[in-house]
Amino acid sequence: MFGMQNMTAVWVVLMIVFLIVEGVIPGLVSIWFALGSLAALIAAMLGAQIWLQGLWFVIVSLAALILTRPLARKYVNSRTQATNADMLIGQECIVKETVDALHGTGAVFIAGKDWTARCSDPEQIIEAGTVAVVEKIEGVKLIVKKK
């Protein structure tokens, strides 16, 4: 069906395709398969049978994926930038409108601005005039707790 020369060409083409896809699509998508193709190409050049070439492709691709994906995700996808709003986390605020999850109310004043607020504990009600602390931000709402 496929001769050794043909399989060498197949692995070269696959490797090139995976590298092109990697270059076109942002983030790491197919580099692992390009490495697997390289391993299979080497196996083909050494005269390995087709099933062994395929096995090398799968093993090297999976190994590269398992070993490098966590590191790649940590460093490649860590490009989130803190906003000015992120600086509010941990800061104190004054409750302007009672924070009550049951009634869907709540507003706080912090850093010269009014914010919609919800309590981190849905059972808790924080009365107006109370000092609260910002725990996190969800969308455009501050999640607060009573100080």
N, C-alpha and C positions, 0 to 999 in steps of 0.2 A: 504494500500500500504506500507507505512513505519510506524512502531510503534515508540513509544517514545524512546525506547532503541536504535532502528536503527538510529533515527535522532541524538541522542547523539553521536553515533559512527561516523556518517557522518560529524558532525561539528568538532569533534576531528580530524578526518582525514584531513578535509579541512584546519583546523588551522595549523596542522603539515606541510602540503604541502606548504601553504603560507609562513610559517617560514623557511622552507628549501629553497624555491625559494629566499626569502629575503637574506638568508645566502650565496647563491651561486652567485647571480647576484649582481655586485657592484652598489651602490647607493640604495636609498629607492625605492622599486618597489611594494612590496606586503604586507608591514607591516599593512597597513590600513585594508586589507581584513582579515588578521589574527585577528585583533581587532574585526572586524565585526563577524567573526566566533566565537570568544569567547563570544560575546554578544548573539549570536544565541544559542550557547551551554548552556549558563546560562538559557535562555528562555526555551530551551528543557528540561533541568533538573527541571525547575519549572512547567513543564507540559503544556506549551503554545502550541497552535495549530501550525501546520506546516507553515501556511501562516504568522502567527505572528513572528515565528522564522526567516523566510525569510525577513520580513519587518525590524526586528531588525538588521539583517545582513546588509541590504542595508543602513539603516539610520546611524548606527554606522560607517560603512565603509566610507560613504560619509562625515559624520561629521568629522571623524578623518582626512580624506584627505583634506578637506577644511580648517580645523583649523591648521594643522601641515605642509602641503606642502610648503607654503611660507617660513616658518622658516627652514624647512629641506633643501630646495634649497639654502637658504642663507648660511647655515653653512656647509652642506655636499659638495656642489658643488663649494665652494669658495676656492678651493685648487689651484687656478692659481698662478703661481709664476712669479714675475716680472723678466724680463731678463735685461741684461745690456742695450739692445736697448731701453727698456721702459724709461730709465733714460734720453734719448735724448729729450723726450717730454717737451716742454717749453724752450728748449735751442736754442740759436742763431746758425746759420750756414751761410756759405758763398756760394752763388750760383756760381757754376763753369760752368754750361751749362744752358743757358736760359730755364726757366721752362715755357713750353707752352703746354697746354692740346691739342690744335688743331693739333699741329705737333707731339705730343707724345714725347717731349724732356724734359729733366731736370735732373740736377745732382747738388748735394750740397756736401760740405766738412764740416764734423763735427766730433769732437773727434778723429782726426787723420785718418779718413776714408772717402772715397767717397761713396755716396749713390745715388741711383736713386730717383728722387723726382717728385712729382706732386703737383699742387697748390690746396688748399682747395676751391678756387673760380675758376671754369673752364674758366671763362671769363678773368681772370687776367693773365698777362704775367709778370714774374719776370726776369729781365735781369741779365746776368752774372756779377759778381762782387758786387751784391746787398746783403745786410744782410737780412736774412729771419729767421722766427721762426718756429720750428717744432710743429705742432698741434697734430699729431697722426701718428701711423704707420699702414699701411695696407700691410700685407704680407712682402715684402722686400723693399717697397717703403716708403719714408717719405712724409707725407702730410704737406706742408709748406704754410706759408703766408708771405707777405712782411712785414717787421718790420715797 
